[in-house]
Structure formats: structure tokens, C-alpha cells
Amino acid sequence: MTVPLRKLLTSFVLMLVVTLPAAAQFGQPQSSKSVFPPQDLADMKRLQQAALSDDYAWNQLAHLTDNIGPRPTGSAQAQAAAEYVAAEMRKLGLEVQLEKCTVPHWVRGRETGELVEFPGMAPGTAQKIVLTALGNSVATPPEGITADVIAVRNMEELQALGREKVQGRIVVFNYPYDEQLAQQGMAGPAYGQSVVYRVAGASMAARLGAVAALNRSAGGADYRLPHTGMMQYADGVNKVPAGSIAAEDAALVDRLARQGRVRMHLVLTPQTLEPATGYNVIADLKGSEHPEQVVIVSGHLDSWDLGTGAIDDGAGVVVSMETVKAIKQLGLVPKRTIRFIAWMDEELAGSGGKQYDADHANDMANQFAAIETDLGAGHAVGINANGPAELQALLRPIGNLLASQGASLIQAGGGGSDIGPLMQKGVPGFSPIQDVRTYFHYHHTAADTLDKVNPQFLRENSAVIAVLAYALATVPQDLPHNPAGPVRE
């Protein structure tokens, strides 16, 4: 594993871990002296009630998923979605721009797997294996490859086999997603443990001469659904085809391989096309007193191609749309500018977040705060605040206000991949704390569709984000920043 890849995985897993509630935090104080004037709190309460009774977010999500569909970077659907969201923001009277960014354009091809030799097989038969290619993977030859299969549970087992037993073979990493851990409210750590083999498994195997690598799907539910996602090749290592295999089939291959020789015919024909032009959709609701200071409320617009991107991350986009819509509808005027952003290319390379960071490098001190929703639309229980302890204390009154809908927690951590570059420069980052126990059942699968979103939970998330965004845009003082952050003049 290269150092940059290790940092990538560590940052990603930590982001997931800190977005989950911990039992020790349920004893936090529920009262605190408020810096928010009574009128602002009253306006936030109205905003909460408006979001809880509105189906705008649901209707927008239905259009993005049912009418536009999957939105992989470089696709016609991604472009259509950006144009649609921009038009909706213009209808609300916001100042809209499409911020251009260069995005990768990887497209899925044929993907089949079958066991053509295994102990006890009936003559003249084969056994189908359910799998899917991983984003950024290279292809097999058009006719595919046929090779012996070895199954290992982890990197240590692979290393113990050595090059002699790995070279020329297809490696299956049968590392299971810990469903029991996820059901204890720790889906982030469960995902973090298994996703390592999706991201880095191909290079792990190729170092020992493997011709392809398949990881057991990084997710739960086990309905023979393969989970796709981004993979990354290590520098200086041969690039071999990489795919994700359904949990049931990974276990099957493992069992058969313990009985004797197993051979697989694998066809994966993805293509990496020339980079394409994508767009962040940026829409500003101007502030009345400090319009130069910006509070970002956001989700990412791109999705994987297997499903229609409802929980990842259409939900994050539409709760952000609901935020600005509800504020406008109530006639509220924030002191700072609330900036809606629908990011492009969170899934493959993070191009949208990087582009925004580069474009606003000279104005970083005016990036007052950044919110991102990117863990679905499960029941919201509070707010993650990434910054010094004083930041959480400042938001306690907001938790008290949201207690009526069961969202009173204020805890450290959170943020999101797209606002990560801003957070690294000290901009306070925020995200909703959500119930994600079943999120990784559908994440990056063909089952990520509109029906997986509960309309009431979606409204609850909209209320949390709307109240939080308005609170940050009206708070009558600067926010405590991380020590490395910019100094606001």
C-alpha cells in the first residue's frame, strides 16, 4: 500500500467512524447559554416545522432518480442532472453558476464470471458467479481470462501463500463485512474494515503475480448483490482487472477451493475514456450583513451506474435543496450567504471538491462553514461538528431545538469527502448524525433506488440541515476554528 493510499483510506474510514453516535455521548448536557437571539431561535423553529411538513425534497429526489437515473461522471445523465438542479435553484431566485471541473470518464462493459472447474461438478456444466467491475479497473481481454482461483480472508493469508502459489491466479478476498458490528450502530467501522480490499486488493494481489482480484462485497444484507466502488492502483505495480463479488459467491469459492482445484472464466470489459467536463452546481442565497462570508450546504450529484443513486447521494443533494427553498419560502434573510452546492465526482476522484478548493484558495478566510450530507437518509439524531470543543458547545441550543424530532445530539467529527479539502484548511465542517445500520446494504449496488428512502426520515434530515445552515449563517460571532485554519480578519 502506498503512503498516499494509506492516507486516503485512513481519512475515509475516520470520516465514517466519526459520523456515528457513541453511547457515551447520550449523557451530554441538554442546556446551554445561547448565543442566538430569541428571534433567531424562533425563526429556526419555524424553519424546522416547515421542512418537516414539506415534500419538496422527496419530489426532487424522485425526479433525479426515476426520471434522470444513474449519474456517473462523464455521462449524459450527470450533465442533465446538473442542468436540472441549476434550473430549480434559479426558480427559487438564487444566483446560480455551473463551476466547471475535469472529471474521469470510466464506463462499465460486460462483466461475467463462471466457475468452469471445481470439485464434484457435473460434466459439461459451469456455475455462474455474480460480480461487477470496480471503478477505475482495467479490462480483461475481450474474450476474458481463465485461471485457477485462490481464496484468502485477508492480506496476511495472501502473503503467507507467497508468489509461487499466487502467480497466474485470480485472487478472491473473502473478507466479510461485519453485520453484527453494523447493527450495534458501528456501520462505519464495519465498512472501513472490508473496503480496504476493494480499494487496494488488486495491487496487493498483483505484487505476487495474480492476474485478477475480486473482493467480497464491502457491504451487508447478502442478497447476492455485488457492491461496486472506486479502486486504486498502487504506483509501480502491474494493473490487473478488479471486481467485486457477491458475498454468497465469495463464500462459495472459498469453500470449493478448500476441497480442490477451482478455475474461473472472468470477463470484465470496462473502459477509461478521455476525461470529461463536469459541473458543480453552485447557488447563492445572499446574506444581508456579511454576504462575502459563505456557509456551504451540500451533497454530491454524481452516482454509480448500477442503481439510481437515491441514498448515495441524491438524498444529500435534495435535503440541501430543501434548505434554501424553505428559507426562501419563509422570507428569512440570513446574515451570511448560504451557498448550495451539488458536487460532481465524489465517487471516483473527488474532482468537484478539489476544484472548488482551488478556485477559492484566495478567499478561504470567507469560507465560514461547510455542511455535507453523504450517508443516506436514515433517521437523523443530531449534528456532527468538526472543530474545537467550543464549537459543539456553541451548537447545544440548536440540539435543544431539534430535540422535538429526536435529533438533539451534538458531537465531534463529521464532514464529508467533498468538503474535506476545506476542512483540512481549518474550515469547520458539519454533517447530520444518522442511523446508518442498513446504509451499506444498498450502498453502491443496483438496489440504491428511491424506494430505499423513507419520506419521513428525508424530511427529518431536511429539517436538521435547514436549521443548522440558518444557525451558522446567523450566529452573531465567528466560529472557533481548528488551529491550522485560516485567521479571519
C-alpha positions in Angstrom: 0.0 0.0 0.0 1.5 3.4 -1.0 1.6 6.2 1.6 -1.0 8.3 -0.3 -3.3 5.3 -0.5 -2.9 4.6 3.2 -3.7 8.3 4.0 -6.7 8.1 1.7 -8.1 5.0 3.4 -7.4 6.3 6.9 -9.1 9.6 6.2 -12.1 7.9 4.7 -12.6 5.4 7.5 -12.2 8.1 10.1 -14.8 10.2 8.4 -17.2 7.3 8.5 -16.4 6.5 12.2 -17.0 10.0 13.5 -20.4 10.3 11.8 -21.8 7.6 14.0 -23.2 8.2 17.5 -21.5 6.8 20.5 -23.3 5.7 23.7 -21.1 7.8 25.9 -22.4 10.9 24.2 -26.1 10.4 25.2 -25.3 11.9 28.6 -24.3 15.3 27.2 -25.9 18.4 28.8 -29.1 19.5 27.2 -29.0 23.1 28.2 -26.5 25.9 27.5 -26.5 29.6 27.5 -27.4 30.6 23.9 -25.6 33.0 21.7 -28.6 33.0 19.4 -31.1 35.8 20.0 -34.7 34.6 20.8 -36.0 35.8 17.4 -33.4 33.8 15.5 -34.3 30.7 17.6 -38.0 31.3 16.8 -37.2 31.6 13.1 -35.2 28.3 13.3 -38.2 26.6 14.9 -40.4 27.8 12.0 -37.8 26.5 9.6 -37.8 23.1 11.3 -41.6 22.8 11.1 -41.7 24.0 7.5 -39.1 21.3 6.5 -40.9 18.6 8.4 -44.2 19.3 6.6 -42.8 19.7 3.1 -42.4 17.1 0.3 -40.2 19.2 -1.9 -37.1 17.2 -1.2 -38.9 13.9 -1.9 -40.2 15.2 -5.2 -36.8 16.4 -6.3 -35.3 13.0 -5.3 -37.9 11.2 -7.3 -37.0 13.3 -10.4 -33.3 12.8 -10.0 -33.6 9.0 -9.6 -36.7 8.0 -11.6 -36.6 10.5 -14.4 -32.8 11.2 -14.8 -31.5 7.9 -13.3 -27.9 6.9 -12.6 -25.4 9.8 -12.8 -21.9 8.6 -13.3 -19.3 11.2 -14.1 -18.9 12.0 -17.8 -22.4 10.7 -18.6 -25.3 12.4 -20.2 -27.3 11.8 -17.0 -24.7 13.6 -14.9 -24.9 16.6 -17.3 -28.7 16.5 -17.3 -28.8 16.4 -13.5 -26.5 19.4 -13.2 -28.7 21.4 -15.6 -31.9 20.3 -13.9 -30.7 21.3 -10.4 -29.4 24.6 -11.6 -32.8 25.4 -13.2 -34.5 24.5 -9.9 -32.3 26.8 -8.0 -32.9 29.6 -10.5 -36.7 29.1 -9.9 -36.1 29.9 -6.3 -34.4 33.2 -7.2 -30.8 32.2 -6.2 -27.7 33.3 -8.0 -26.6 30.2 -9.9 -23.4 29.2 -11.6 -22.1 26.0 -13.0 -18.5 25.6 -11.9 -16.5 23.6 -14.5 -14.3 20.7 -13.4 -12.5 17.9 -15.3 -13.8 14.5 -14.3 -12.8 10.9 -15.0 -14.9 9.0 -17.5 -14.9 5.3 -16.7 -17.7 3.2 -18.2 -18.7 -0.3 -17.4 -18.7 -3.0 -20.0 -19.5 -6.7 -20.0 -19.0 -8.4 -16.6 -19.4 -12.1 -16.2 -17.8 -14.8 -14.1 -18.3 -18.6 -14.0 -16.6 -21.5 -12.4 -15.5 -23.9 -15.2 -13.8 -26.4 -13.0 -14.4 -27.3 -9.3 -14.6 -30.4 -7.2 -17.7 -32.5 -7.8 -19.0 -30.6 -10.8 -21.4 -32.4 -13.2 -19.8 -32.9 -16.6 -20.5 -30.2 -19.2 -21.7 -27.7 -16.7 -20.4 -24.4 -15.1 -21.5 -22.4 -12.2 -22.4 -18.7 -12.5 -20.7 -16.2 -10.2 -22.3 -12.8 -9.5 -19.9 -9.9 -9.7 -19.3 -6.4 -11.0 -16.3 -4.3 -12.1 -14.8 -1.7 -9.8 -14.4 1.9 -10.8 -11.0 2.7 -12.4 -10.4 -1.1 -13.1 -8.6 -2.1 -16.3 -10.2 -4.7 -18.5 -9.6 -8.3 -19.2 -9.0 -9.2 -22.9 -12.4 -9.1 -24.7 -12.6 -12.9 -24.6 -11.8 -12.9 -20.8 -9.3 -14.9 -18.8 -9.5 -18.4 -17.4 -7.3 -19.1 -14.4 -7.1 -21.0 -11.2 -8.6 -19.3 -8.2 -7.3 -19.0 -4.7 -9.4 -17.6 -1.8 -7.9 -15.7 1.2 -9.6 -14.0 4.1 -7.0 -11.2 4.4 -3.7 -9.8 3.4 -1.8 -11.9 5.9 -3.2 -15.1 4.3 -2.2 -13.9 0.9 1.3 -13.1 1.9 1.7 -16.4 3.6 0.9 -18.2 0.3 3.8 -16.4 -1.4 4.4 -15.8 -5.1 4.6 -19.4 -6.1 1.0 -20.1 -5.1 -0.4 -16.8 -6.3 1.3 -16.1 -9.7 -1.1 -16.6 -12.6 -4.1 -17.0 -10.5 -7.3 -15.0 -9.7 -7.3 -13.9 -6.0 -10.7 -13.8 -4.2 -10.5 -11.8 -0.9 -13.2 -13.3 1.2 -13.2 -10.7 4.0 -16.7 -10.5 5.4 -18.5 -7.2 6.2 -19.2 -7.4 10.0 -23.0 -7.1 10.0 -23.1 -7.6 13.8 -20.8 -4.6 14.3 -23.0 -2.6 12.0 -26.2 -3.5 13.9 -24.6 -2.1 17.0 -24.5 1.3 15.4 -21.0 1.0 14.0 -21.6 0.5 10.3 -18.7 2.9 9.5 -16.0 0.8 11.2 -17.5 -2.4 9.7 -17.3 -0.8 6.2 -13.9 0.6 6.9 -12.5 -2.9 7.7 -13.8 -4.5 4.5 -13.4 -1.7 2.0 -9.6 -1.9 2.2 -9.7 -5.0 0.0 -11.9 -3.2 -2.6 -9.6 -0.2 -2.8 -6.2 -1.9 -2.6 -6.9 -5.6 -3.2 -5.9 -5.6 -6.9 -2.4 -4.2 -6.2 -2.0 -6.5 -3.1 -2.6 -9.5 -5.4 -0.7 -8.2 -8.4 2.5 -7.8 -6.3 2.6 -11.6 -6.0 1.8 -12.2 -9.7 -2.0 -12.6 -9.7 -3.8 -11.9 -13.0 -7.0 -10.5 -11.4 -8.5 -9.7 -8.0 -12.1 -10.0 -6.7 -13.1 -8.6 -3.2 -16.1 -9.9 -1.3 -18.6 -7.0 -1.4 -18.0 -4.3 1.1 -21.5 -4.1 2.5 -24.2 -6.1 4.2 -27.6 -7.7 3.6 -26.1 -10.5 1.4 -28.9 -10.7 -1.2 -26.3 -11.8 -3.8 -25.8 -8.1 -4.7 -22.3 -7.1 -5.7 -21.2 -3.7 -4.4 -19.2 -1.6 -6.8 -17.0 1.4 -5.8 -13.7 3.1 -6.5 -10.4 1.1 -6.5 -6.9 2.4 -6.8 -3.7 1.0 -8.3 -0.5 1.4 -6.4 2.4 3.1 -8.2 4.8 0.8 -9.9 2.6 -2.3 -9.6 1.1 -4.1 -12.6 -2.6 -3.2 -13.2 -4.8 -6.2 -13.1 -8.6 -6.4 -13.5 -10.6 -5.8 -10.3 -14.1 -6.6 -9.4 -16.4 -7.1 -6.5 -18.1 -10.5 -6.0 -21.4 -11.1 -4.2 -20.8 -12.3 -0.6 -22.5 -15.6 -1.2 -20.3 -16.4 -4.2 -17.1 -15.3 -2.4 -18.0 -17.8 0.4 -18.8 -20.5 -2.3 -15.5 -20.1 -4.0 -13.7 -20.2 -0.6 -15.5 -23.5 0.3 -14.8 -25.1 -3.1 -11.2 -24.0 -3.1 -10.7 -25.8 0.2 -11.8 -29.0 -1.5 -9.6 -28.9 -4.5 -8.8 -27.1 -7.8 -11.1 -24.2 -8.8 -10.9 -22.4 -12.2 -12.8 -19.4 -13.2 -13.6 -17.7 -16.5 -13.7 -13.9 -15.9 -14.8 -11.2 -18.3 -14.6 -7.6 -17.4 -14.5 -5.0 -20.2 -14.7 -1.5 -18.6 -13.1 1.4 -20.4 -11.4 4.5 -19.2 -12.3 7.2 -21.7 -10.8 10.7 -22.1 -11.5 12.9 -19.1 -14.8 14.8 -19.5 -16.2 18.1 -18.3 -18.4 18.1 -15.3 -20.0 20.8 -13.2 -20.5 21.7 -9.6 -23.9 23.4 -9.3 -23.4 26.5 -7.0 -26.4 28.6 -6.0 -26.1 31.5 -3.5 -28.8 32.9 -1.2 -27.1 36.2 -0.4 -26.6 37.3 3.2 -27.7 40.7 4.4 -24.8 41.7 6.6 -21.8 39.6 5.6 -22.6 38.4 2.1 -18.9 37.7 1.5 -18.9 35.0 4.2 -20.2 31.7 3.0 -22.0 28.8 4.7 -22.0 25.8 2.3 -24.8 23.3 2.4 -24.2 20.3 0.0 -24.4 16.8 -1.3 -22.9 15.1 -4.3 -24.8 14.8 -7.6 -22.8 12.0 -9.2 -23.6 8.4 -8.5 -22.7 4.9 -9.5 -24.3 3.3 -12.5 -25.8 0.2 -11.1 -28.7 1.8 -9.2 -30.1 5.3 -9.4 -28.2 7.0 -6.6 -31.0 7.6 -4.2 -29.2 7.2 -0.9 -25.8 7.9 -2.4 -26.2 10.7 -2.7 -29.4 12.1 -4.2 -30.7 12.4 -0.7 -27.8 14.7 0.3 -28.5 16.9 -2.7 -32.2 17.2 -2.1 -32.1 18.0 1.6 -29.7 20.8 0.7 -32.2 22.0 -2.0 -34.9 21.9 0.7 -32.8 24.1 3.0 -32.6 27.0 0.6 -36.2 26.5 -0.6 -37.6 26.6 3.0 -35.6 29.7 4.0 -36.8 31.5 0.9 -40.4 30.4 1.3 -40.5 31.7 4.9 -39.0 35.0 3.8 -36.0 34.6 6.1 -32.8 36.5 5.3 -29.6 35.1 6.7 -26.8 37.4 7.7 -24.2 35.4 5.8 -24.6 33.9 2.3 -25.9 30.3 2.3 -24.3 28.6 -0.6 -25.9 25.4 -2.0 -23.5 23.1 -3.8 -24.3 19.9 -5.7 -20.8 18.4 -6.1 -19.7 16.5 -9.1 -17.4 13.4 -9.0 -17.3 12.5 -5.3 -17.2 8.8 -6.2 -14.2 8.4 -8.5 -11.7 11.2 -7.9 -13.2 14.0 -5.8 -12.7 16.4 -8.7 -15.5 18.8 -7.7 -14.3 19.3 -4.1 -10.7 19.8 -5.3 -11.8 22.2 -8.0 -13.8 24.4 -5.5 -10.8 24.4 -3.1 -8.5 25.5 -5.9 -10.9 28.2 -7.2 -11.4 29.7 -3.7 -7.9 29.3 -2.4 -7.5 33.1 -2.2 -10.8 33.5 -0.4 -10.5 30.7 2.1 -11.0 33.1 5.1 -14.5 33.8 3.9 -15.5 30.1 3.8 -17.3 30.4 7.1 -18.6 26.8 7.5 -19.3 23.8 5.3 -22.0 21.1 5.6 -22.2 17.9 3.6 -24.8 15.1 3.8 -23.4 11.9 2.3 -24.5 8.9 4.4 -28.0 8.4 3.0 -31.3 9.4 4.6 -31.7 7.4 7.7 -33.3 8.8 10.9 -31.3 11.9 11.9 -30.3 12.0 15.6 -28.2 15.1 15.7 -25.2 17.1 14.3 -21.5 16.3 13.8 -19.3 19.3 14.3 -15.7 19.1 13.2 -13.8 21.7 15.2 -12.7 22.6 18.7 -14.9 21.6 21.7 -16.2 25.2 21.9 -17.9 24.6 18.5 -20.0 21.8 19.9 -20.9 23.9 23.0 -22.0 26.8 20.7 -24.4 24.5 18.9 -26.0 23.0 22.0 -29.1 25.3 21.8 -29.6 24.0 18.2 -29.6 20.5 19.6 -32.2 21.5 22.2 -34.3 23.0 19.4 -34.1 19.8 17.4 -34.9 17.5 20.4 -38.6 17.5 19.5 -37.8 15.3 16.4 -35.2 13.2 18.3 -32.1 15.0 16.9 -30.6 16.6 19.9 -27.1 15.1 19.8 -24.1 17.4 19.1 -20.8 15.6 18.8 -17.3 16.0 17.5 -16.4 14.8 14.0 -18.2 14.5 10.7 -17.9 16.3 7.4 -17.6 14.7 4.0 -15.3 13.9 1.2 -16.1 16.9 -0.9 -15.6 19.4 1.9 -12.5 17.6 3.1 -10.1 20.0 1.4 -11.8 22.9 3.1 -11.7 21.2 6.5 -8.0 20.5 6.0 -7.5 24.2 5.9 -9.4 24.7 9.1 -12.9 25.5 7.8 -15.4 24.0 10.4 -17.2 21.0 8.8 -20.6 19.6 9.7 -22.9 16.7 8.8 -26.0 15.1 10.2 -25.7 12.1 12.6 -27.9 9.4 11.0 -28.9 5.9 11.6 -26.7 4.1 9.1 -27.2 0.5 10.3 -28.7 -0.6 6.9 -27.0 2.0 4.7 -24.3 -0.4 3.5 -26.9 -2.9 2.5 -27.7 -0.8 -0.6 -24.7 1.5 -0.9 -23.0 1.2 -4.4 -25.5 -1.6 -5.5 -28.3 -1.9 -8.1 -30.6 -1.6 -5.1 -29.8 2.0 -4.4 -33.2 3.2 -5.6 -35.9 5.6 -4.5 -37.9 3.0 -2.5 -35.0 2.7 -0.1 -35.6 6.3 1.2 -38.2 6.8 3.9 -40.0 10.1 3.1 -40.4 11.0 6.8 -36.7 10.4 7.5 -35.9 12.5 4.5 -38.0 15.4 5.9 -36.2 15.0 9.3 -32.8 15.3 7.6 -34.0 18.3 5.7 -35.1 19.9 9.0 -31.8 19.3 10.7 -29.8 20.7 7.8 -32.0 23.7 7.3 -31.9 24.7 11.0 -28.1 24.1 11.1 -27.4 26.1 7.9 -29.5 29.0 9.1 -28.0 28.9 12.6 -24.5 29.1 11.1 -25.5 31.9 8.7 -26.9 34.0 11.6 -24.7 33.2 14.6 -23.6 36.6 15.9 -19.9 35.7 16.3 -17.2 34.0 14.5 -16.8 30.2 14.8 -14.0 28.6 16.6 -11.6 27.1 14.0 -9.1 24.3 14.1 -5.6 25.7 15.0 -4.4 25.1 11.4 -7.3 27.1 10.0 -7.3 30.5 8.4 -7.4 33.6 10.5 -10.4 35.7 9.7 -9.7 39.4 9.6 
